[in-house]
């Protein structure tokens, strides 16, 4: 039996009146999920923009982190150039550099274990050396049960997360007994990553750090390398 959950992510921002060339932008998201094995939920990227003529060092701090005991949260950075990083709850503050005319994406990632609940997270930033330039982003997330469906326990399940992915893509399979390979293709159909499958009910991780930004396809293949099913995902930095 699986339960149907709906997720709502609300992201709001406040900015100090003294902020001039450095500020938050916002990009909220609403998503719906229907698998209770596990969840990794990505909020939209929310940028700190530096419109000044010099690079600035900013310090972001997680000042509020209210969530169910079964949930965990991560703050993920998404620079314009280079690899992003996700910081577990043990890291509550971090200094980042934003080049002149550039921006740094910040987003929350929630791991819920498939349990309903709500979370409230606040990220604040300040420009190092200029405490008058500050910003605050408030993330409020709710996931609640909207119904119960009886589903055959033998039903196949193929899940991938997070989407978009920064570094590592997780693939969860259930009852795909004919699958022998996972393969990732770019938009022109060239294979860029593959892995062998030993357990049709397993969880696998693919290191995608070396891939450029863009859209990709991940396919399940049988022992004759014939395609069984395909999903689409995006890669960001």
KALIN-V232488 format. One line per field, one symbol per residue. phi: phi as a letter, one per 30 degrees, with the letter a starting at -180 (. if undefined). Layout:
phi = ???
//
This chain:
phi = .cccbbcbccbbbbbddddbcbadcbadbbbbbbbcdabbccdddbcccccdcbdbccccbdcbbcadedcbbbcccbddbjddbccdddccaacbccddicbbdbbcbccciicdlbbbbbcbbbddibddcbabcccbbbbbdclbcdbeddddbbbbadbdcccbcccccbicdddbbcbcbddciddcaaadccbdccbbbcdceddddkcbbcbcbddcicdcabbcbccbc
//
